[in-house]
Amino acid sequence: MANKLDLTVHTKRYFEVTLPDGEVINISKPSQGLIIDMMAIEQAAKDIDTNKALDMFNDIIVKILNNNKEAKKFTVKYVKDNFDFEIGQIFLTAYMEFVQEVQSNPN
């Protein structure tokens, strides 16, 4: 049995993203709070109007982007100006695949 547990090994996983302007950032795996927010938007999107759903969609992209190793801050305006709906969907799908990979392979 191991006498030591090093949790830093499990926190240093990043999702590398090249932004539309060519800048590269490394996004951390999500916190519990971010996972809850991501699940909430999926549920809420079914029950609200399109404009509210798009606002939530942009908000979650901002939260994910702001969870980056470089500590760069993004805004809803940045997302609206640089991510059309298709790019946003591609980004969220790829990030969710990263999250699932991290969860299924904790090492």
C-alpha positions as CSV (number, residue, x, y, z in Angstrom):
1,M,0.0,0.0,0.0
2,A,1.3,3.5,-0.9
3,N,2.2,5.8,2.0
4,K,1.9,8.9,-0.2
5,L,-0.8,10.4,-2.4
6,D,0.3,13.2,-4.7
7,L,-2.9,14.9,-6.0
8,T,-0.9,17.4,-8.0
9,V,-0.5,14.7,-10.6
10,H,-4.2,14.8,-11.2
11,T,-4.6,18.5,-11.4
12,K,-2.1,19.2,-14.2
13,R,-4.2,18.2,-17.2
14,Y,-4.9,20.8,-19.8
15,F,-6.9,21.1,-23.0
16,E,-4.9,23.1,-25.6
17,V,-7.0,25.4,-27.7
18,T,-5.9,27.6,-30.6
19,L,-8.3,30.6,-30.6
20,P,-9.7,32.1,-33.8
21,D,-6.9,34.8,-33.7
22,G,-4.2,32.1,-33.5
23,E,-3.4,32.5,-29.8
24,V,-3.0,29.3,-27.9
25,I,-4.3,28.8,-24.4
26,N,-4.4,25.8,-22.1
27,I,-7.7,25.2,-20.4
28,S,-7.8,23.3,-17.1
29,K,-10.1,20.4,-16.4
30,P,-13.3,21.8,-14.9
31,S,-14.0,22.3,-11.2
32,Q,-17.1,20.8,-9.7
33,G,-18.9,24.1,-10.0
34,L,-18.1,24.4,-13.7
35,I,-19.5,20.9,-14.3
36,I,-22.7,21.8,-12.4
37,D,-23.0,25.0,-14.6
38,M,-22.5,23.0,-17.8
39,M,-25.1,20.5,-16.7
40,A,-27.5,23.2,-15.7
41,I,-27.3,25.0,-19.1
42,E,-28.0,21.7,-20.9
43,Q,-31.2,21.3,-18.8
44,A,-32.3,24.9,-18.9
45,A,-31.8,25.2,-22.7
46,K,-34.7,22.9,-23.2
47,D,-37.1,25.1,-21.2
48,I,-36.2,28.7,-22.2
49,D,-36.4,31.0,-25.2
50,T,-33.7,31.1,-27.8
51,N,-32.1,34.4,-26.7
52,K,-31.8,33.3,-23.1
53,A,-30.3,30.0,-24.3
54,L,-27.8,31.8,-26.4
55,D,-26.8,34.0,-23.5
56,M,-26.3,30.9,-21.3
57,F,-24.3,29.3,-24.2
58,N,-22.0,32.3,-24.4
59,D,-21.7,32.5,-20.6
60,I,-20.5,28.8,-20.3
61,I,-18.0,29.3,-23.1
62,V,-16.6,32.3,-21.2
63,K,-16.4,30.3,-17.9
64,I,-14.5,27.5,-19.7
65,L,-12.1,29.9,-21.5
66,N,-11.4,31.7,-18.3
67,N,-10.3,28.5,-16.6
68,N,-7.0,28.7,-18.4
69,K,-3.4,28.2,-17.2
70,E,-2.3,31.5,-18.7
71,A,-4.8,33.5,-16.5
72,K,-6.1,35.3,-19.6
73,K,-9.6,36.8,-19.0
74,F,-12.3,36.5,-21.6
75,T,-15.6,38.3,-21.9
76,V,-19.0,37.6,-23.4
77,K,-18.2,40.3,-25.9
78,Y,-15.1,38.4,-27.0
79,V,-17.1,35.2,-27.4
80,K,-19.9,36.9,-29.4
81,D,-17.3,38.6,-31.6
82,N,-15.1,35.6,-32.2
83,F,-17.3,32.4,-31.8
84,D,-20.2,32.0,-34.1
85,F,-22.7,29.3,-33.0
86,E,-21.0,26.6,-35.0
87,I,-17.6,27.3,-33.5
88,G,-19.1,27.5,-30.1
89,Q,-20.7,24.0,-30.5
90,I,-17.4,22.6,-31.8
91,F,-15.5,24.1,-28.9
92,L,-18.0,22.8,-26.3
93,T,-18.1,19.3,-27.9
94,A,-14.3,19.1,-27.9
95,Y,-14.0,20.3,-24.3
96,M,-16.6,17.8,-23.2
97,E,-14.6,15.0,-24.9
98,F,-11.6,16.2,-23.0
99,V,-13.5,16.1,-19.7
100,Q,-14.8,12.6,-20.4
101,E,-11.3,11.4,-21.2
102,V,-9.9,12.9,-18.0
103,Q,-12.7,11.3,-16.0
104,S,-12.4,7.9,-17.6
105,N,-8.6,7.9,-17.3
106,P,-7.6,9.6,-14.0
107,N,-3.9,8.8,-14.4
